[in-house]
Amino acid sequence: MTQPSQSGENASLFAGPGFPDRGHQVWVRGRKLELRVDSKTNTAVVEGKEVSLQGVNVVMIDGVDTGKITLATLWVEPTLSATTDLSEVLRQSTTLQDFVKK
């Protein structure tokens, strides 16, 4: 599974009162990934590709390292706590399991 850079370069572009959306830049394997979430339209835009957030709570992003971004969404039952291990979340969804195995 790809992990964001730990170089400290990951940053929020803008967020807070007065902004209908939030933007973030994350560095993954030396490539910048831009993500914008618009709360008014309930959408996310990842590298120019828009996806609806209606009825979903997971956005899966693949191809960051190649520049060929693929997005997929799904709903996972929100049973997380501060101590929940990611593997517990993955076990809830075969779709997530398959996506991570790519």
Secondary structure, DSSP 8 states (H G I E B T S, - for coil): -----SSS--EEEE-STT-SEEEEEEEETTEEEEEEEETTTTEEEETTEEEE-TT-SEEEEE-TTTT--EEEEE-------TT--HHHHHHT-HHHHHHHH-
